[in-house]
Amino acid sequence: MGYSQFLNMIPEFYLVIILLIVFAADFIMHRSEKKHDVLFAVTVALMAVLPVRIALLAEPAEAFGGMYVATQAANIMKVILCIGTLIVLIMAEPWLKNEAQKYRGEFYMLVLSTLLGMFIMTSSGSFLMFFLGLETASVPMACLVAFDKFKKQSAEAAAKYVLVATFSSGVMLYGISFIYAATGTLYFDDVATAMGNRYMFSPLQLMGLVFFFSGLAFKLSLVPFHFWTADTYQGAPTPVTAYLSVCSKGAAAFAALVILVKAFGPMIDYWEYMLYVVIVLSITIANLFAIRQSELKRFMAFSSISQAGYIMLAVIGGSQAGMASLMYYVLVYVVANMAVFTVISTVEQNNGGTTQMSAYNGLYQTNPKLAFLMTLALFSLAGIPPFAGMFSKFFVFMAAAEQGSFWAYFVVFIALVNTVVSLYYYLLIVKAMYIKQTDTPLPSFRTDFNTRLALAVCTVGIALFGICSCIYDYLFAASAI
């Protein structure tokens, strides 16, 4: 195998080039007064081209004997991750100007490095490649969580994230070692072949599945592996929280589906029941805890745990419809969640850094456009028609119900009931903005161009992704695992 193998990794190759260009621009222009504006323009322009280049890739590619496998579904997932990252870069610009002007270059490079790890995760064909991608994504993410290094909450959030990430990586690596001991290989397809089609599996194989899934559940913040989520989301800078809640979760969920189907396909009767328990716990407990929150970033943390449970519904059965509904759900979740966090970041910047829900009392009176866009995004997250969030939930419910068993129907029923609960707590924010009165509402202010651009992109996505049925049809056609 020569170095020409790297040329088969076109999305990762282009992303590394973008990373090097941003690094060189930051280094060369370190004394220029226009450095930050030019750096932002270069980064956004290059990132806007990347999803277009990935979308033009027609043929699947392999490298290093199958350790890297770029299917059409993986390339589409990379496009979705690029869109989410691009929105984060745009929405973070006002915060960087006010809070981290000197460190814009570092912020861009850390975000791109994390995205590179996510790319590798989605195209991994072996446990070794997946683990390398996971760590490539996790280490820069810890730096992003600690980006407000002079704030106590940010340092505390980073410490908790690092400890949990280290522990979960250790648990996952322990599971991978069991899998290798039981099968003698780390390639997904070869692991499935070594297990064979039988009903009895060795203790090593079962323990490997349990430990690996437990480590991955930490990354997805699924219950009962969710305890780090609220503190980390609250302490991290708001744009980083948005990135962590959307892109990181989407990449991990996609990889979970691919690995469970490809490597642990013969053990589907075991991991399906694990998913049933984890999904019910995640959706139910997260919804109940979200009702009790008065701090908006903690509120969105429990919302993201619940959303992770809904995403994992698509994994049940491991079907083509499941893959299509997962990608569609992540796409809709990107625009809806980013819209919410863009509003949170804007209010935070114009209200002394507070993210308490009480700061939104009477927001409609002073900033009606922000309140309206926030309402649209919350309705989409809750699954209210005709917004795209309703269709995303419908498709994951249908994908789970395709499995056909009593327990699959039961889990879908519990998820439907919890959708009503989630509507209640999302309406708490709407109530604060439109109904609650306060003597000191947030003053009226004008948002900057980047904030308006991010909100415009997200709002168009919320409105159109549910109307354009061709999007789901395209995802379904490209969803062969």
C-alpha positions in Angstrom: 0.0 0.0 0.0 1.5 3.3 -1.1 0.8 6.9 -0.1 -1.5 7.2 -3.1 -4.1 5.5 -1.0 -4.7 8.9 0.7 -5.9 10.2 -2.6 -9.0 8.0 -2.3 -9.9 9.9 0.8 -11.0 13.0 -1.1 -13.3 14.7 1.5 -10.6 14.2 4.2 -7.9 15.3 1.8 -9.7 18.5 0.9 -10.4 19.2 4.6 -6.8 18.8 5.5 -5.9 21.3 2.7 -8.4 23.8 4.1 -7.0 23.3 7.6 -3.5 24.0 6.3 -4.6 27.1 4.4 -6.3 28.5 7.5 -3.2 27.8 9.6 -0.9 29.4 7.0 -3.2 32.5 6.7 -3.4 32.9 10.5 0.4 32.6 10.7 1.2 35.0 7.8 -1.3 37.7 8.8 -0.7 37.7 12.5 0.2 41.4 12.5 -2.4 42.6 10.0 -5.3 44.7 11.2 -7.6 43.0 8.8 -6.4 39.5 9.7 -9.6 38.4 11.5 -12.1 39.5 8.8 -9.9 37.9 6.0 -9.5 34.7 8.0 -13.2 34.4 8.6 -13.9 35.0 4.9 -11.3 32.5 3.8 -12.5 29.8 6.2 -16.2 30.2 5.3 -15.5 30.4 1.6 -13.4 27.2 1.6 -16.0 25.4 3.8 -18.8 26.4 1.5 -17.0 24.8 -1.4 -16.3 21.5 0.5 -19.9 20.1 0.6 -20.3 20.8 -3.1 -17.1 18.9 -3.8 -18.2 16.0 -1.7 -21.7 15.9 -3.3 -20.1 15.5 -6.7 -18.4 12.2 -5.7 -20.4 9.6 -7.5 -18.4 6.4 -6.9 -17.7 4.7 -3.6 -14.1 4.6 -2.6 -11.9 2.4 -0.4 -8.4 2.8 1.1 -6.0 0.8 3.1 -7.5 -2.6 2.5 -11.0 -1.5 3.5 -10.1 0.3 6.7 -11.6 3.4 5.0 -14.9 3.0 3.1 -16.6 6.0 1.6 -20.1 5.0 0.6 -22.7 7.3 -0.9 -24.5 7.4 2.4 -21.3 8.4 4.2 -20.6 11.2 1.7 -24.1 12.6 2.2 -23.6 12.5 6.0 -20.3 14.4 5.5 -22.3 17.1 3.5 -24.7 17.4 6.4 -21.9 17.7 8.9 -20.3 20.4 6.6 -23.6 22.4 6.6 -23.7 22.2 10.4 -20.1 23.3 10.8 -20.6 26.2 8.3 -23.6 27.4 10.3 -21.5 27.2 13.5 -18.7 29.2 12.0 -21.1 31.9 10.9 -23.1 32.1 14.2 -19.8 32.1 16.2 -18.5 35.3 14.6 -20.2 37.8 16.9 -19.0 35.9 20.0 -15.5 35.7 18.6 -15.4 39.4 18.0 -16.5 40.2 21.5 -15.0 37.5 23.6 -12.1 35.8 21.7 -10.8 38.2 19.1 -7.2 37.1 19.5 -8.0 33.4 19.1 -10.1 33.2 16.0 -7.5 31.2 14.1 -7.2 28.7 16.8 -11.0 28.4 17.0 -11.3 27.7 13.3 -8.5 25.1 13.3 -10.0 23.3 16.3 -13.4 23.1 14.6 -12.0 21.9 11.3 -9.8 19.3 13.2 -12.9 18.0 15.0 -14.8 17.8 11.6 -11.9 15.8 10.2 -12.3 13.2 13.0 -16.0 13.0 12.3 -15.3 12.4 8.6 -13.1 9.5 9.5 -15.7 8.1 11.8 -18.4 8.1 9.1 -16.1 6.3 6.6 -14.5 3.8 8.9 -14.4 0.2 7.8 -12.7 -1.2 10.9 -12.7 -0.6 14.6 -9.2 0.8 14.5 -10.1 3.5 12.0 -13.3 4.3 13.9 -11.4 4.8 17.1 -8.8 7.0 15.5 -11.5 9.2 14.1 -13.3 9.3 17.4 -10.3 10.5 19.2 -9.4 13.0 16.5 -12.9 14.5 17.0 -12.9 14.3 20.8 -9.5 15.9 21.7 -10.0 19.2 19.8 -13.6 19.3 21.1 -12.3 19.3 24.7 -10.2 22.4 23.7 -13.3 24.1 22.3 -15.3 23.4 25.4 -12.5 25.1 27.4 -12.2 28.0 25.0 -13.4 30.6 27.5 -10.4 29.7 29.6 -10.7 32.6 32.0 -14.3 31.6 33.0 -14.7 29.1 35.8 -17.7 27.3 34.2 -15.8 26.7 30.9 -12.8 25.2 32.7 -15.2 23.0 34.8 -17.1 21.9 31.7 -13.9 21.0 29.9 -12.6 19.0 32.9 -15.8 17.0 33.0 -15.8 16.5 29.3 -12.2 15.3 29.3 -12.8 12.9 32.2 -15.9 11.4 30.6 -14.3 11.2 27.1 -11.3 9.5 28.5 -13.3 7.0 30.5 -15.7 6.2 27.6 -12.8 5.8 25.2 -11.2 3.3 27.7 -14.5 1.4 28.0 -14.8 1.3 24.2 -11.2 0.2 23.6 -11.8 -2.5 26.2 -14.8 -3.7 24.2 -12.8 -3.6 20.9 -10.1 -5.8 22.5 -12.7 -8.4 23.4 -14.0 -8.3 19.8 -10.5 -8.8 18.5 -9.8 -11.6 20.9 -13.1 -13.4 19.9 -12.8 -12.9 16.1 -9.1 -12.2 15.3 -9.9 -9.2 13.2 -11.0 -5.5 13.5 -12.6 -5.1 10.1 -16.4 -4.8 10.3 -17.3 -7.3 7.6 -14.7 -9.8 8.8 -16.0 -9.6 12.4 -19.6 -10.4 11.2 -18.2 -13.3 9.1 -16.3 -14.7 12.1 -19.3 -14.5 14.3 -21.4 -16.4 11.8 -25.2 -16.8 11.7 -26.1 -18.5 15.0 -28.1 -17.9 18.1 -25.3 -18.6 20.7 -22.3 -16.3 21.0 -19.2 -16.5 23.2 -18.9 -14.4 26.4 -16.1 -12.5 24.7 -18.4 -11.5 21.8 -21.2 -10.5 24.1 -19.0 -8.5 26.4 -17.3 -6.8 23.4 -20.7 -5.7 22.2 -21.8 -4.4 25.6 -18.6 -2.5 26.3 -18.3 -1.0 22.8 -21.9 0.2 22.8 -21.5 1.6 26.3 -18.5 3.7 25.2 -20.4 4.9 22.2 -23.5 5.7 24.3 -21.3 8.1 26.3 -20.5 10.0 23.1 -24.1 10.1 22.2 -25.1 11.1 25.8 -27.7 8.4 26.0 -29.2 7.5 29.4 -27.7 6.2 31.7 -24.4 7.6 30.2 -25.6 11.2 30.1 -24.5 12.8 33.4 -21.8 15.0 31.9 -24.0 16.6 29.3 -25.8 19.3 31.2 -22.7 20.7 32.9 -20.6 20.6 29.8 -23.3 22.3 27.6 -23.8 25.0 30.2 -20.2 25.8 30.7 -19.0 25.7 27.1 -19.3 28.7 24.9 -22.7 28.7 23.2 -21.4 28.2 19.6 -19.4 25.2 20.9 -22.4 23.8 22.7 -24.3 24.0 19.4 -21.6 22.2 17.6 -21.3 19.5 20.3 -25.1 19.0 20.4 -25.6 18.6 16.6 -22.5 17.6 14.5 -20.9 15.4 17.1 -24.1 13.6 17.9 -25.0 13.1 14.2 -21.6 11.6 13.3 -21.7 9.2 16.3 -25.3 8.1 15.5 -24.4 7.4 11.8 -21.3 5.4 12.9 -23.4 3.5 15.5 -25.9 2.3 12.8 -23.1 1.3 10.4 -21.1 -0.6 13.0 -24.1 -2.4 14.6 -25.4 -3.5 11.2 -22.0 -4.4 9.6 -20.0 -5.8 12.5 -22.7 -6.9 14.9 -25.4 -7.9 12.4 -25.4 -11.5 13.5 -26.1 -10.3 17.1 -29.1 -8.2 16.2 -31.4 -10.0 18.6 -29.1 -8.9 21.4 -28.4 -5.3 20.6 -32.0 -4.5 19.5 -33.1 -5.1 23.1 -30.3 -2.9 24.4 -31.5 -0.2 22.1 -35.1 -0.6 23.3 -34.1 0.0 26.9 -31.7 2.9 26.2 -34.2 4.7 23.9 -37.0 4.6 26.4 -34.8 5.7 29.2 -33.2 8.5 27.2 -36.4 10.0 25.8 -38.4 9.7 29.1 -35.8 10.8 31.6 -34.5 13.6 29.5 -38.0 15.0 29.0 -38.8 14.9 32.7 -35.5 16.6 33.6 -36.0 19.3 30.9 -39.2 20.4 32.4 -37.3 21.4 35.6 -34.7 23.5 34.0 -34.5 27.3 34.2 -31.1 27.7 32.5 -31.6 27.5 28.8 -28.4 25.7 27.8 -29.0 23.0 30.5 -32.6 22.9 29.1 -31.2 22.3 25.6 -28.8 19.7 27.0 -31.7 17.5 28.1 -33.5 18.2 24.9 -30.5 16.9 23.0 -30.5 13.7 25.1 -34.1 13.2 24.2 -33.3 13.9 20.5 -30.5 11.4 20.6 -33.1 8.8 21.8 -35.3 9.7 18.8 -32.3 9.4 16.4 -31.5 5.9 17.8 -35.1 4.8 16.8 -33.8 4.8 13.2 -31.1 2.2 14.2 -33.7 -0.4 15.3 -33.7 -3.1 12.6 -30.8 -1.6 10.7 -32.8 -1.2 7.5 -32.3 1.1 4.5 -35.3 3.1 5.7 -33.6 3.4 9.0 -30.4 4.8 7.4 -32.4 7.3 5.3 -34.5 8.4 8.3 -31.4 8.9 10.5 -29.7 11.1 7.9 -33.0 13.1 7.4 -33.5 13.5 11.1 -29.9 14.8 11.6 -30.3 17.2 8.7 -33.5 18.6 10.2 -32.0 18.6 13.7 -29.0 20.6 12.4 -31.1 23.5 11.1 -33.6 23.6 14.0 -31.1 23.2 16.8 -28.7 25.7 15.3 -31.5 28.3 15.0 -32.2 27.9 18.7 -28.6 28.2 19.7 -28.1 31.2 17.4 -30.9 33.0 19.2 -29.5 31.9 22.6 -26.0 33.2 21.6 -27.5 36.5 20.4 -29.5 37.1 23.5 -26.5 36.1 25.6 -24.3 38.7 23.9 -26.8 41.4 24.4 -27.9 40.6 27.9 -24.7 40.5 30.0 -23.9 36.9 29.3 -27.0 35.4 30.9 -28.8 32.3 29.5 -31.5 32.1 32.1 -35.0 31.4 30.7 -36.3 34.5 32.6 -34.2 36.7 30.2 -36.8 35.7 27.5 -39.8 37.1 29.3 -41.5 39.6 27.0 -39.0 39.0 24.2 -41.7 39.3 21.6 -42.5 42.9 22.7 -38.9 44.2 22.1 -37.5 41.7 19.6 -40.4 40.1 17.7 -38.4 38.7 14.8 -36.0 36.8 17.1 -39.0 35.5 19.1 -40.8 34.4 16.0 -37.7 32.5 14.6 -37.1 30.9 18.0 -40.7 29.7 18.0 -40.4 28.1 14.6 -37.3 26.3 15.6 -38.8 25.1 18.9 -41.9 23.9 17.1 -39.7 21.9 14.6 -37.8 20.3 17.5 -41.1 19.4 19.1 -42.4 17.8 15.9 -45.3 20.1 15.2 -46.6 20.1 11.6 -46.1 21.5 9.0 -42.4 22.0 10.0 -39.7 19.6 9.0 -39.3 18.2 12.5 -42.7 16.5 12.3 -41.6 14.6 9.2 -38.2 13.7 10.7 -40.0 12.1 13.7 -42.5 10.4 11.5 -39.8 8.8 9.4 -37.8 7.5 12.4 -41.1 6.1 13.9 -41.9 4.3 10.6 -38.3 2.9 10.4 -38.6 1.5 13.9 -42.0 0.1 13.4 -40.8 -1.7 10.3 -39.0 -4.1 12.6 -42.5 -5.6 13.3 -42.1 -6.9 16.9 -44.3 -6.1 19.9 -41.3 -4.4 21.6 -40.6 -2.2 18.6 -44.2 -1.0 18.6 -44.1 -0.5 22.3 -41.0 1.7 22.1 -42.6 3.8 19.2 -45.7 4.2 21.4 -43.5 5.5 24.3 -41.7 7.8 22.0 -45.1 9.2 20.7 -46.3 9.8 24.3 -43.0 11.6 25.1 -43.5 13.8 22.0 -46.4 15.4 23.8 -44.3 15.9 26.9 -41.6 17.5 24.8 -44.1 19.9 23.3 -45.0 21.0 26.8 -41.5 22.0 27.8 -40.7 23.6 24.5 -43.8 25.7 24.9 -42.4 27.0 28.3 -40.0 29.1 26.3 -42.7 30.2 23.9 -44.8 31.2 26.9 -41.9 33.2 28.3 -41.5 35.1 25.1 -45.1 35.8 24.3 -47.1 35.7 27.5 -45.0 36.4 30.6 -44.6 40.0 31.5 -41.6 41.7 33.2 -40.7 45.2 34.3 -37.3 44.9 32.7 -37.6 43.1 29.3 -34.5 42.6 27.1 -34.0 45.9 25.3 -34.6 46.0 21.5 -31.3 45.5 19.6 -30.2 45.0 16.0 -28.5 41.7 15.1 -25.4 41.7 13.0 -25.2 40.3 9.4 -23.7 36.9 10.4 -26.5 36.2 12.9 -29.1 37.1 10.4 -27.5 34.9 7.8 -27.3 31.9 10.1 -30.9 32.4 11.1 -32.0 32.8 7.5 -30.3 29.5 6.5 -31.8 27.6 9.4 -35.3 29.0 8.9 -35.3 28.2 5.2 -34.2 24.7 6.1 -37.0 24.3 8.7 -39.6 25.4 6.2 -38.4 23.6 3.1 -37.0 20.3 4.3 -40.5 19.1 5.3 -42.1 20.3 2.0 -39.5 19.0 -0.5 -40.2 15.2 -0.4 -37.5 14.7 -3.0 -34.9 15.2 -0.2 -36.0 12.1 1.7 -36.4 10.1 -1.6 -32.8 11.0 -2.5 -31.6 10.0 0.9 -33.5 6.7 0.7 -32.0 5.9 -2.7 -28.5 6.5 -1.4 -28.9 4.6 1.9 -27.5 1.3 1.1 -25.2 0.5 4.1 
